[in-house]
Amino acid sequence: MASAPVESSSSRNTTFRALWIEAANRCAVREESLQPNQADQVLVRTLYSGISRGTESLVLAGKVPSSEFDRMRGPHMEGSFSFPVKYGYSTVGKVEAGADDLIGKTVFCLHPHQDRFVTTKDMVTLLPEEVPTERGVLAANMETALNIVWDAMIQPGDRVAVFGAGVVGTLVANLSRRVAGTDTVLVDTNTDRRAHTEAMGISFTKAGTLKGEFDVLINASAAGAALSEAIENAGTEARIVEASWYGDKSISIPLGGAFHSKRLQLVSSQVGAVPPARRVRWSFGRRMAKALELLADDSLDHLISGETDFADLAEDYPRILSSQTTLCHRIRY
């Protein structure tokens, strides 16, 4: 397929602005130059990006352990976690130049908060026509949720408890409740989150009040107390999935009591790898395309908790990440 030049002679097409974390809890927007294009690259003008509170708050605070620096690098990240660093992974934009079959199309890309960028054609995924552009910023979270559900091996009829009513936890519960015959409940310490979960048709229970035995229990809360509650409410030979990432924080969990006699399974889930049972058939591209398809659900708009202009992002970013009310915060360009 023939490609149009990624850059034009216009000066507005030779620079871009990007959010950089310059030190712990301190940000700035930098203006930089676009790099010369290659034949397989596209130029994307950003329309929206999404802030993922869990991981991005750890990056902002400088709490990524040095042992994880390489594994936690995003596809288009620049700098290092010891600062300065350009980080983020949920961007929706319009292709302005490059491959003819993509020009003018709206795409999703795992990219930091930046108003224009050049990337290779294989790094962008077309947004389905039935998914509003504004909702596309949930794609990275949906991809993570889909991977968690796969790791959890949820089956029809299972009783499922999901801990953590943030974006990922809510998306996991939303996918779980669609499995035929499942009885799914979302558990959180913050009862204010009952509103968005019940508006999406998901049952909600306050942490510490969960009753009964469950077949599958998923912790997406980044709280050790939730993992302990999951163990307490797990049925014999139940599967417990730890989907949280704790950065440099250590937690303690109760592996005494009935943990061994119940023969409980405790497994981790991380979006950086497709589960082994699917890896032969499912590429990252196929998984992302399916995640975007799953965004064709109007109820998911309840997960957008606010919106900020990119021009104000450097000042607002620490506040957005520190707020307990933040779910997915959308950046408008």
C-alpha positions as CSV (number, residue, x, y, z in Angstrom):
1,M,0.0,0.0,0.0
2,A,1.4,3.4,-0.9
3,S,2.1,5.8,1.9
4,A,1.8,9.6,2.1
5,P,4.7,11.5,3.8
6,V,4.3,11.5,7.6
7,E,5.5,15.1,7.8
8,S,4.5,18.1,5.7
9,S,6.5,21.3,5.1
10,S,4.2,23.2,7.6
11,S,5.9,24.1,10.8
12,R,2.9,23.0,12.8
13,N,3.7,19.4,11.7
14,T,7.3,19.4,12.9
15,T,6.7,19.6,16.7
16,F,4.6,18.0,19.4
17,R,3.8,18.5,23.0
18,A,4.1,15.7,25.6
19,L,3.6,15.3,29.3
20,W,6.8,14.4,31.2
21,I,7.1,13.4,34.8
22,E,10.3,15.3,35.8
23,A,10.5,14.2,39.4
24,A,8.3,12.5,41.9
25,N,4.9,14.3,41.9
26,R,6.1,17.0,39.5
27,C,5.2,17.3,35.8
28,A,5.7,19.5,32.8
29,V,4.6,19.7,29.2
30,R,7.6,19.7,26.8
31,E,7.6,20.7,23.2
32,E,9.8,18.4,21.0
33,S,10.5,17.7,17.4
34,L,9.0,14.9,15.4
35,Q,11.5,12.4,14.1
36,P,11.8,11.8,10.3
37,N,9.3,9.2,9.1
38,Q,9.9,5.7,7.8
39,A,7.8,4.0,5.1
40,D,5.9,1.9,7.6
41,Q,5.0,4.8,10.0
42,V,1.9,6.8,10.5
43,L,1.3,10.3,12.0
44,V,-1.5,10.4,14.6
45,R,-3.2,13.5,15.9
46,T,-4.4,12.7,19.5
47,L,-8.1,13.3,20.2
48,Y,-8.2,11.8,23.8
49,S,-6.0,10.0,26.2
50,G,-7.0,8.2,29.4
51,I,-5.3,8.3,32.8
52,S,-5.1,4.9,34.4
53,R,-4.9,5.7,38.1
54,G,-3.4,2.5,39.5
55,T,-0.2,2.2,37.5
56,E,0.3,5.9,36.7
57,S,0.1,6.9,40.3
58,L,2.9,4.5,41.2
59,V,5.0,5.9,38.3
60,L,4.3,9.5,39.4
61,A,5.3,8.7,43.0
62,G,8.5,7.0,41.9
63,K,7.4,3.7,43.3
64,V,8.4,1.4,40.5
65,P,11.0,-0.9,41.9
66,S,14.3,-1.0,39.9
67,S,13.9,-4.7,39.4
68,E,10.8,-3.9,37.2
69,F,12.2,-1.0,35.2
70,D,12.5,-3.1,32.0
71,R,9.3,-5.1,32.4
72,M,7.2,-2.0,33.1
73,R,8.3,0.0,30.1
74,G,5.5,1.0,27.9
75,P,5.7,0.6,24.1
76,H,6.4,4.3,23.5
77,M,7.7,5.3,26.9
78,E,10.8,7.6,26.9
79,G,13.2,8.4,29.8
80,S,13.4,6.1,32.8
81,F,11.4,5.4,36.0
82,S,14.1,7.1,38.0
83,F,13.0,10.3,36.2
84,P,12.4,12.1,33.9
85,V,9.9,9.8,32.2
86,K,7.1,10.1,29.6
87,Y,4.5,7.5,30.5
88,G,0.9,6.5,29.7
89,Y,-0.8,3.9,27.6
90,S,-4.2,4.8,26.4
91,T,-4.5,7.1,23.4
92,V,-7.2,7.6,20.7
93,G,-6.4,9.7,17.7
94,K,-6.9,10.3,14.0
95,V,-4.3,9.2,11.4
96,E,-3.2,12.3,9.4
97,A,-0.5,10.8,7.2
98,G,1.1,7.5,6.4
99,A,-0.6,4.4,5.0
100,D,-3.3,5.4,2.6
101,D,-5.8,2.8,4.1
102,L,-5.5,4.5,7.5
103,I,-5.5,8.2,6.7
104,G,-8.6,9.8,8.3
105,K,-9.3,6.8,10.4
106,T,-9.7,6.8,14.2
107,V,-7.3,4.5,16.0
108,F,-6.2,3.4,19.4
109,C,-2.5,3.2,20.5
110,L,-0.6,2.4,23.6
111,H,1.1,5.7,23.9
112,P,1.9,8.4,26.6
113,H,0.0,11.7,26.9
114,Q,1.1,13.6,23.8
115,D,-0.8,15.7,21.2
116,R,0.8,14.2,18.1
117,F,3.0,11.2,17.5
118,V,4.6,9.0,14.9
119,T,4.5,5.3,15.2
120,T,4.6,2.2,13.1
121,K,1.4,1.0,11.4
122,D,1.3,-2.2,13.4
123,M,1.1,-0.3,16.7
124,V,-2.3,1.2,16.0
125,T,-5.7,-0.5,16.0
126,L,-8.8,0.8,14.3
127,L,-11.5,1.9,16.6
128,P,-14.8,0.0,15.7
129,E,-17.4,2.3,14.2
130,E,-19.9,1.5,17.0
131,V,-17.5,2.6,19.7
132,P,-17.5,6.4,20.4
133,T,-14.1,8.0,20.2
134,E,-14.4,9.3,23.8
135,R,-14.9,5.8,25.1
136,G,-11.9,4.4,23.3
137,V,-9.6,5.5,26.1
138,L,-10.9,2.5,28.1
139,A,-9.3,0.1,25.6
140,A,-6.1,-0.6,27.6
141,N,-8.1,-1.3,30.8
142,M,-10.5,-3.5,28.9
143,E,-7.6,-5.5,27.4
144,T,-6.3,-6.0,31.0
145,A,-9.7,-7.0,32.2
146,L,-10.1,-9.5,29.4
147,N,-6.7,-11.1,30.2
148,I,-7.7,-11.3,33.9
149,V,-11.0,-13.1,33.0
150,W,-9.0,-15.6,30.9
151,D,-6.5,-16.2,33.7
152,A,-9.4,-16.6,36.1
153,M,-10.9,-19.4,33.9
154,I,-14.5,-18.3,34.8
155,Q,-17.0,-20.9,33.8
156,P,-20.9,-20.8,33.4
157,G,-22.5,-21.1,36.8
158,D,-19.5,-19.9,38.9
159,R,-19.9,-17.7,41.9
160,V,-17.4,-14.9,41.3
161,A,-16.2,-12.2,43.7
162,V,-14.1,-9.3,42.3
163,F,-12.4,-7.0,44.8
164,G,-11.8,-3.4,43.8
165,A,-14.4,-1.3,42.0
166,G,-11.9,0.8,40.1
167,V,-11.9,0.7,36.3
168,V,-10.2,-2.7,35.9
169,G,-12.1,-4.4,38.6
170,T,-15.4,-3.1,37.3
171,L,-14.6,-4.1,33.8
172,V,-13.7,-7.6,35.1
173,A,-17.0,-7.9,36.9
174,N,-18.8,-6.6,33.9
175,L,-17.3,-9.3,31.7
176,S,-17.8,-12.0,34.3
177,R,-21.5,-11.3,34.7
178,R,-22.0,-11.9,31.0
179,V,-20.8,-15.5,31.3
180,A,-24.0,-17.6,31.4
181,G,-25.3,-18.4,34.9
182,T,-22.5,-16.7,36.8
183,D,-23.3,-14.9,40.1
184,T,-20.9,-12.0,40.2
185,V,-20.4,-9.5,43.0
186,L,-18.0,-6.5,43.1
187,V,-16.5,-5.7,46.5
188,D,-14.9,-2.4,47.6
189,T,-14.2,-0.4,50.8
190,N,-15.6,2.8,49.2
191,T,-19.4,2.6,49.2
192,D,-19.6,5.6,46.9
193,R,-18.6,3.2,44.1
194,R,-21.9,1.4,44.5
195,A,-23.5,3.9,42.3
196,H,-21.5,3.3,39.1
197,T,-21.4,-0.5,39.6
198,E,-25.2,-0.8,40.1
199,A,-25.8,1.5,37.2
200,M,-23.9,-1.0,35.1
201,G,-26.0,-3.9,36.4
202,I,-23.3,-5.3,38.7
203,S,-24.0,-6.4,42.3
204,F,-22.0,-4.5,44.9
205,T,-21.0,-5.5,48.5
206,K,-19.0,-3.5,51.0
207,A,-15.6,-5.0,51.8
208,G,-15.6,-7.0,55.0
209,T,-19.3,-8.0,54.6
210,L,-18.9,-10.7,51.9
211,K,-20.7,-13.9,52.8
212,G,-20.6,-17.4,51.3
213,E,-18.1,-19.5,49.4
214,F,-17.0,-18.6,45.9
215,D,-15.5,-20.5,43.0
216,V,-13.4,-17.7,41.6
217,L,-12.1,-14.7,43.4
218,I,-10.2,-11.8,41.8
219,N,-8.3,-9.1,43.5
220,A,-7.9,-5.9,41.5
221,S,-7.8,-3.5,44.5
222,A,-4.1,-3.4,45.2
223,A,-4.9,-4.1,48.9
224,G,-3.6,-7.0,50.9
225,A,-6.8,-6.9,53.0
226,A,-8.8,-7.7,50.0
227,L,-6.6,-10.7,49.1
228,S,-7.1,-11.9,52.7
229,E,-10.9,-11.6,52.4
230,A,-10.7,-13.5,49.1
231,I,-8.9,-16.4,50.8
232,E,-11.4,-16.4,53.6
233,N,-14.4,-16.7,51.2
234,A,-12.8,-19.2,48.8
235,G,-14.5,-22.5,48.5
236,T,-12.5,-25.8,48.4
237,E,-10.1,-25.8,45.4
238,A,-11.3,-22.3,44.4
239,R,-9.1,-20.2,42.1
240,I,-7.9,-16.8,43.5
241,V,-6.4,-14.4,41.0
242,E,-4.1,-11.6,42.1
243,A,-4.5,-8.9,39.4
244,S,-3.1,-6.0,41.4
245,W,0.4,-4.6,41.0
246,Y,1.9,-3.2,44.3
247,G,5.0,-1.5,43.0
248,D,7.7,-1.5,45.7
249,K,5.1,-2.2,48.5
250,S,5.1,-5.6,50.3
251,I,1.9,-7.1,51.7
252,S,1.2,-10.0,54.1
253,I,-1.4,-12.7,53.3
254,P,-2.8,-15.5,55.6
255,L,-1.5,-18.8,54.2
256,G,-2.3,-20.6,57.4
257,G,-5.7,-21.7,58.5
258,A,-7.6,-23.5,55.8
259,F,-5.5,-22.3,52.9
260,H,-3.8,-25.6,52.4
261,S,-6.5,-28.0,53.5
262,K,-8.9,-26.3,51.0
263,R,-6.2,-26.7,48.3
264,L,-6.7,-23.1,47.1
265,Q,-5.1,-21.9,43.9
266,L,-3.4,-18.5,44.1
267,V,-2.2,-17.2,40.7
268,S,-1.1,-13.9,39.3
269,S,-2.4,-12.1,36.2
270,Q,-0.5,-9.6,34.2
271,V,-1.4,-8.1,30.8
272,G,2.1,-8.3,29.5
273,A,1.5,-12.0,28.5
274,V,-1.4,-13.8,27.0
275,P,-2.4,-16.8,29.1
276,P,-0.6,-20.0,28.0
277,A,-3.8,-21.8,27.0
278,R,-4.5,-19.0,24.4
279,R,-1.0,-17.9,23.5
280,V,-0.8,-20.0,20.3
281,R,-3.9,-18.6,18.8
282,W,-4.2,-15.1,20.3
283,S,-1.7,-12.4,19.4
284,F,-1.5,-9.1,21.2
285,G,-3.2,-7.5,18.1
286,R,-6.1,-10.0,18.2
287,R,-6.6,-9.4,22.0
288,M,-6.6,-5.6,21.5
289,A,-9.1,-5.8,18.7
290,K,-11.4,-7.9,20.9
291,A,-11.0,-5.4,23.8
292,L,-12.0,-2.5,21.5
293,E,-15.0,-4.6,20.3
294,L,-16.1,-5.1,23.9
295,L,-16.3,-1.3,24.4
296,A,-19.5,-1.2,22.4
297,D,-21.5,-1.0,25.6
298,D,-23.0,2.3,26.6
299,S,-22.9,1.4,30.3
300,L,-19.1,1.7,30.3
301,D,-19.5,5.5,30.1
302,H,-20.1,5.4,33.9
303,L,-16.3,4.7,34.3
304,I,-15.3,8.1,32.9
305,S,-15.1,10.2,36.1
306,G,-13.8,13.4,34.7
307,E,-12.2,15.3,31.8
308,T,-9.3,17.8,31.6
309,D,-7.9,19.8,28.7
310,F,-4.4,18.7,27.8
311,A,-3.2,22.4,28.3
312,D,-4.0,21.9,32.0
313,L,-2.7,18.4,32.4
314,A,0.8,19.2,33.9
315,E,-0.8,21.1,36.8
316,D,-3.8,18.8,37.3
317,Y,-2.1,15.4,36.8
318,P,-0.9,14.9,40.5
319,R,-4.4,15.9,41.8
320,I,-6.2,13.6,39.4
321,L,-4.1,10.6,40.5
322,S,-4.4,11.4,44.2
323,S,-8.2,11.7,44.2
324,Q,-10.0,8.7,45.5
325,T,-13.0,9.5,43.2
326,T,-10.9,9.1,40.0
327,L,-11.9,6.2,37.8
328,C,-10.8,6.8,34.2
329,H,-10.0,10.4,33.8
330,R,-10.1,11.5,30.1
331,I,-7.8,14.1,28.6
332,R,-9.2,16.2,25.8
333,Y,-6.8,17.5,23.1
